[in-house]
Amino acid sequence: MTYRHQVFRSLRFGTLGRFMDLQREKNTLLEAAGLPAYEVWAPAFGGLHHMVLEARYPSMAAFEEAHLATKGIEKVAVINAEQLECVIEGTAHDRLERLGLAV
């Protein structure tokens, strides 16, 4: 079974480049700490300003461990704040899904 964490953001016009640079920097920090990096993609329908960041985890416990470990990387909080400056207010949300069911 796999868990998928998706982070949804709608970006302000003209901020895509900055947002992506910050995500690359954050992914570098996550990978250096042995944590999953987030892929970034845009839905096939909708504007280019709709962004989805996604990472997969083997278990809910692995997600929780990574979440806590990420909070321990000081620079990540700074990057998150800078990324939120690119986001249209009220559009940020995330979702954690379990993919597949044990039968």
TIRO-2110 file (N, C-alpha, C; in Angstrom, 1 decimal):
// TIRO-2110
0.8, -1.2, 0.0, N, 1, A
0.0, 0.0, 0.0, CA, 1, A
0.9, 1.2, 0.0, C, 1, A
0.5, 2.3, -0.7, N, 2, A
1.2, 3.5, -0.8, CA, 2, A
0.3, 4.7, -0.4, C, 2, A
1.0, 5.7, 0.2, N, 3, A
0.3, 6.9, 0.6, CA, 3, A
0.8, 8.0, -0.3, C, 3, A
-0.1, 8.8, -0.8, N, 4, A
0.3, 9.9, -1.7, CA, 4, A
-0.1, 11.3, -1.0, C, 4, A
0.9, 12.1, -0.8, N, 5, A
0.7, 13.4, -0.3, CA, 5, A
0.7, 14.4, -1.4, C, 5, A
-0.4, 15.1, -1.6, N, 6, A
-0.4, 16.2, -2.6, CA, 6, A
-0.7, 17.5, -2.0, C, 6, A
0.1, 18.5, -2.5, N, 7, A
0.0, 19.9, -2.0, CA, 7, A
-0.5, 20.7, -3.2, C, 7, A
-1.6, 21.4, -3.0, N, 8, A
-2.2, 22.2, -4.1, CA, 8, A
-2.0, 23.7, -3.9, C, 8, A
-1.5, 24.3, -5.0, N, 9, A
-1.3, 25.8, -4.9, CA, 9, A
-1.7, 26.4, -6.2, C, 9, A
-2.3, 27.5, -6.1, N, 10, A
-2.7, 28.4, -7.3, CA, 10, A
-1.7, 29.6, -7.2, C, 10, A
-0.9, 29.8, -8.2, N, 11, A
0.1, 30.8, -8.2, CA, 11, A
-0.3, 32.1, -8.7, C, 11, A
0.2, 33.2, -8.2, N, 12, A
0.0, 34.5, -8.7, CA, 12, A
0.7, 34.6, -10.1, C, 12, A
0.1, 35.4, -11.0, N, 13, A
0.7, 35.5, -12.3, CA, 13, A
2.2, 36.0, -12.2, C, 13, A
3.0, 35.4, -12.9, N, 14, A
4.4, 35.8, -13.0, CA, 14, A
5.3, 35.2, -11.9, C, 14, A
4.8, 34.3, -11.1, N, 15, A
5.6, 33.8, -9.9, CA, 15, A
6.1, 32.3, -10.1, C, 15, A
5.7, 31.7, -11.3, N, 16, A
6.0, 30.3, -11.5, CA, 16, A
7.5, 30.1, -11.4, C, 16, A
8.4, 30.9, -12.0, N, 17, A
9.8, 30.6, -12.0, CA, 17, A
10.4, 30.7, -10.5, C, 17, A
9.9, 31.7, -9.8, N, 18, A
10.4, 31.8, -8.4, CA, 18, A
9.9, 30.6, -7.6, C, 18, A
8.7, 30.2, -7.7, N, 19, A
8.1, 29.1, -7.0, CA, 19, A
8.9, 27.8, -7.3, C, 19, A
9.2, 27.6, -8.6, N, 20, A
10.0, 26.4, -9.0, CA, 20, A
11.4, 26.4, -8.5, C, 20, A
12.1, 27.6, -8.5, N, 21, A
13.4, 27.7, -7.9, CA, 21, A
13.4, 27.3, -6.5, C, 21, A
12.4, 27.8, -5.7, N, 22, A
12.3, 27.5, -4.3, CA, 22, A
12.1, 26.0, -4.1, C, 22, A
11.2, 25.4, -4.9, N, 23, A
10.9, 24.0, -4.8, CA, 23, A
12.2, 23.2, -5.0, C, 23, A
13.0, 23.5, -6.0, N, 24, A
14.2, 22.8, -6.3, CA, 24, A
15.1, 22.9, -5.1, C, 24, A
15.2, 24.1, -4.5, N, 25, A
16.1, 24.3, -3.3, CA, 25, A
15.6, 23.4, -2.1, C, 25, A
14.2, 23.4, -2.0, N, 26, A
13.7, 22.6, -0.9, CA, 26, A
13.9, 21.1, -1.1, C, 26, A
13.7, 20.6, -2.4, N, 27, A
13.9, 19.2, -2.7, CA, 27, A
15.3, 18.8, -2.4, C, 27, A
16.3, 19.7, -2.7, N, 28, A
17.7, 19.4, -2.4, CA, 28, A
17.9, 19.2, -0.9, C, 28, A
17.3, 20.0, -0.1, N, 29, A
17.4, 19.9, 1.3, CA, 29, A
16.7, 18.6, 1.8, C, 29, A
15.6, 18.3, 1.3, N, 30, A
14.9, 17.1, 1.6, CA, 30, A
15.7, 15.8, 1.3, C, 30, A
16.2, 15.8, 0.1, N, 31, A
17.0, 14.6, -0.4, CA, 31, A
18.2, 14.5, 0.5, C, 31, A
18.9, 15.6, 0.8, N, 32, A
20.1, 15.5, 1.6, CA, 32, A
19.8, 15.0, 3.0, C, 32, A
18.6, 15.1, 3.5, N, 33, A
18.2, 14.6, 4.8, CA, 33, A
17.6, 13.2, 4.6, C, 33, A
17.6, 12.6, 3.4, N, 34, A
17.1, 11.3, 3.2, CA, 34, A
15.6, 11.2, 3.1, C, 34, A
14.9, 12.3, 2.8, N, 35, A
13.5, 12.4, 2.8, CA, 35, A
13.0, 12.5, 1.3, C, 35, A
11.8, 12.1, 1.0, N, 36, A
11.3, 12.2, -0.4, CA, 36, A
11.2, 13.6, -0.9, C, 36, A
11.6, 13.8, -2.1, N, 37, A
11.4, 15.1, -2.8, CA, 37, A
10.0, 15.1, -3.4, C, 37, A
9.5, 16.3, -3.6, N, 38, A
8.2, 16.4, -4.2, CA, 38, A
8.3, 16.7, -5.7, C, 38, A
7.6, 15.9, -6.5, N, 39, A
7.4, 16.2, -7.9, CA, 39, A
6.4, 17.4, -8.1, C, 39, A
6.6, 18.2, -9.1, N, 40, A
5.7, 19.3, -9.3, CA, 40, A
5.1, 19.1, -10.7, C, 40, A
3.8, 19.2, -10.8, N, 41, A
3.1, 19.1, -12.1, CA, 41, A
1.9, 20.0, -12.1, C, 41, A
1.3, 20.3, -13.2, N, 42, A
0.1, 21.1, -13.4, CA, 42, A
-0.9, 20.2, -14.0, C, 42, A
-2.2, 20.3, -13.6, N, 43, A
-3.3, 19.5, -14.2, CA, 43, A
-3.4, 19.8, -15.7, C, 43, A
-3.9, 18.8, -16.4, N, 44, A
-4.0, 18.9, -17.9, CA, 44, A
-5.1, 19.9, -18.2, C, 44, A
-6.1, 20.2, -17.3, N, 45, A
-7.1, 21.1, -17.6, CA, 45, A
-7.0, 22.2, -16.5, C, 45, A
-7.2, 23.4, -16.8, N, 46, A
-7.1, 24.5, -15.9, CA, 46, A
-5.9, 25.4, -16.3, C, 46, A
-5.7, 26.5, -15.6, N, 47, A
-4.6, 27.3, -16.0, CA, 47, A
-3.2, 26.8, -15.5, C, 47, A
-2.2, 27.4, -16.1, N, 48, A
-0.8, 27.0, -15.7, CA, 48, A
-0.5, 27.4, -14.3, C, 48, A
-1.3, 28.2, -13.7, N, 49, A
-1.1, 28.7, -12.3, CA, 49, A
-1.5, 27.6, -11.3, C, 49, A
-2.2, 26.6, -11.7, N, 50, A
-2.6, 25.5, -10.7, CA, 50, A
-1.5, 24.5, -10.6, C, 50, A
-0.9, 24.4, -9.5, N, 51, A
0.3, 23.5, -9.3, CA, 51, A
0.0, 22.4, -8.3, C, 51, A
0.5, 21.2, -8.5, N, 52, A
0.4, 20.1, -7.6, CA, 52, A
1.8, 19.7, -7.3, C, 52, A
2.1, 19.5, -6.0, N, 53, A
3.4, 19.0, -5.5, CA, 53, A
3.0, 17.6, -4.9, C, 53, A
3.8, 16.6, -5.3, N, 54, A
3.4, 15.2, -4.8, CA, 54, A
4.6, 14.4, -4.4, C, 54, A
4.4, 13.7, -3.3, N, 55, A
5.4, 12.7, -2.9, CA, 55, A
4.7, 11.4, -2.4, C, 55, A
5.3, 10.3, -2.5, N, 56, A
4.7, 9.1, -2.1, CA, 56, A
5.5, 8.5, -0.9, C, 56, A
4.7, 7.8, 0.0, N, 57, A
5.3, 7.2, 1.2, CA, 57, A
4.8, 5.8, 1.3, C, 57, A
5.6, 4.9, 1.8, N, 58, A
5.2, 3.5, 1.9, CA, 58, A
4.1, 3.2, 3.0, C, 58, A
4.0, 4.2, 4.0, N, 59, A
3.0, 4.0, 5.1, CA, 59, A
2.7, 5.4, 5.7, C, 59, A
1.6, 5.4, 6.5, N, 60, A
1.3, 6.6, 7.2, CA, 60, A
2.3, 7.0, 8.2, C, 60, A
2.9, 6.0, 8.8, N, 61, A
4.0, 6.2, 9.7, CA, 61, A
5.2, 6.9, 9.1, C, 61, A
5.5, 6.4, 7.8, N, 62, A
6.7, 7.0, 7.1, CA, 62, A
6.3, 8.5, 6.8, C, 62, A
5.1, 8.8, 6.4, N, 63, A
4.7, 10.2, 6.1, CA, 63, A
4.9, 11.0, 7.4, C, 63, A
4.4, 10.5, 8.5, N, 64, A
4.5, 11.2, 9.8, CA, 64, A
6.0, 11.5, 10.2, C, 64, A
6.8, 10.4, 10.0, N, 65, A
8.2, 10.6, 10.3, CA, 65, A
8.9, 11.6, 9.4, C, 65, A
8.6, 11.6, 8.2, N, 66, A
9.1, 12.6, 7.2, CA, 66, A
8.6, 14.0, 7.6, C, 66, A
7.4, 14.1, 7.9, N, 67, A
6.8, 15.4, 8.2, CA, 67, A
7.5, 16.0, 9.5, C, 67, A
7.7, 15.2, 10.5, N, 68, A
8.4, 15.7, 11.7, CA, 68, A
9.9, 16.0, 11.3, C, 68, A
10.5, 15.2, 10.5, N, 69, A
11.9, 15.4, 10.2, CA, 69, A
12.1, 16.7, 9.4, C, 69, A
11.1, 17.0, 8.5, N, 70, A
11.1, 18.2, 7.7, CA, 70, A
11.0, 19.4, 8.5, C, 70, A
10.2, 19.4, 9.6, N, 71, A
10.1, 20.5, 10.5, CA, 71, A
11.5, 20.8, 11.2, C, 71, A
12.4, 19.8, 11.2, N, 72, A
13.7, 20.0, 11.8, CA, 72, A
14.7, 20.6, 10.9, C, 72, A
14.3, 20.8, 9.7, N, 73, A
15.2, 21.5, 8.7, CA, 73, A
14.8, 22.9, 8.7, C, 73, A
15.6, 23.8, 9.3, N, 74, A
15.2, 25.2, 9.5, CA, 74, A
15.0, 25.9, 8.2, C, 74, A
15.8, 25.7, 7.2, N, 75, A
15.7, 26.5, 6.0, CA, 75, A
14.3, 26.1, 5.3, C, 75, A
13.8, 25.0, 5.5, N, 76, A
12.5, 24.6, 4.8, CA, 76, A
11.4, 25.5, 5.2, C, 76, A
11.3, 25.9, 6.5, N, 77, A
10.3, 26.9, 6.9, CA, 77, A
10.4, 28.2, 6.2, C, 77, A
11.6, 28.6, 6.0, N, 78, A
11.9, 29.9, 5.3, CA, 78, A
11.4, 29.8, 3.8, C, 78, A
11.8, 28.7, 3.2, N, 79, A
11.4, 28.4, 1.8, CA, 79, A
9.8, 28.3, 1.7, C, 79, A
9.2, 27.6, 2.6, N, 80, A
7.7, 27.5, 2.6, CA, 80, A
7.1, 28.9, 2.7, C, 80, A
7.6, 29.8, 3.5, N, 81, A
7.1, 31.2, 3.6, CA, 81, A
7.3, 31.9, 2.3, C, 81, A
8.4, 31.8, 1.7, N, 82, A
8.7, 32.5, 0.4, CA, 82, A
7.8, 31.9, -0.7, C, 82, A
7.6, 30.6, -0.7, N, 83, A
6.7, 30.0, -1.7, CA, 83, A
5.2, 30.6, -1.5, C, 83, A
4.8, 30.7, -0.2, N, 84, A
3.4, 31.2, 0.0, CA, 84, A
3.2, 32.6, -0.5, C, 84, A
4.3, 33.4, -0.6, N, 85, A
4.2, 34.7, -1.2, CA, 85, A
3.8, 34.6, -2.7, C, 85, A
4.1, 33.5, -3.3, N, 86, A
3.7, 33.3, -4.7, CA, 86, A
2.3, 32.8, -4.9, C, 86, A
1.7, 32.4, -3.8, N, 87, A
0.4, 31.7, -3.9, CA, 87, A
-0.8, 32.7, -3.7, C, 87, A
-1.8, 32.5, -4.5, N, 88, A
-3.1, 33.3, -4.4, CA, 88, A
-3.7, 32.9, -3.0, C, 88, A
-4.0, 34.0, -2.2, N, 89, A
-4.5, 33.7, -0.9, CA, 89, A
-5.8, 32.9, -0.9, C, 89, A
-5.8, 31.9, 0.0, N, 90, A
-7.0, 31.1, 0.1, CA, 90, A
-7.0, 29.9, -0.8, C, 90, A
-6.0, 29.7, -1.6, N, 91, A
-6.0, 28.5, -2.5, CA, 91, A
-5.1, 27.4, -2.0, C, 91, A
-4.3, 27.6, -1.0, N, 92, A
-3.4, 26.5, -0.5, CA, 92, A
-4.1, 25.5, 0.3, C, 92, A
-4.0, 24.2, -0.1, N, 93, A
-4.5, 23.1, 0.7, CA, 93, A
-3.7, 21.8, 0.3, C, 93, A
-3.9, 20.8, 1.1, N, 94, A
-3.2, 19.5, 0.7, CA, 94, A
-4.1, 18.3, 1.1, C, 94, A
-3.6, 17.2, 0.6, N, 95, A
-4.4, 15.9, 0.7, CA, 95, A
-3.5, 14.8, 0.9, C, 95, A
-3.8, 13.8, 1.8, N, 96, A
-3.1, 12.6, 1.9, CA, 96, A
-4.0, 11.5, 1.6, C, 96, A
-3.7, 10.6, 0.6, N, 97, A
-4.5, 9.6, 0.2, CA, 97, A
-3.8, 8.2, 0.3, C, 97, A
-4.6, 7.2, 0.7, N, 98, A
-4.1, 5.8, 0.7, CA, 98, A
-4.5, 5.3, -0.7, C, 98, A
-3.5, 4.8, -1.4, N, 99, A
-3.7, 4.2, -2.7, CA, 99, A
-3.7, 2.7, -2.6, C, 99, A
-4.8, 2.1, -3.0, N, 100, A
-5.0, 0.7, -2.9, CA, 100, A
-5.6, 0.2, -1.6, C, 100, A
-6.2, -0.9, -1.6, N, 101, A
-6.8, -1.4, -0.4, CA, 101, A
-6.4, -2.9, -0.2, C, 101, A
-6.1, -3.2, 1.0, N, 102, A
-5.7, -4.6, 1.3, CA, 102, A
-6.9, -5.5, 1.2, C, 102, A
-6.9, -6.6, 0.5, N, 103, A
-8.0, -7.5, 0.4, CA, 103, A
-7.7, -8.8, 1.0, C, 103, A
END
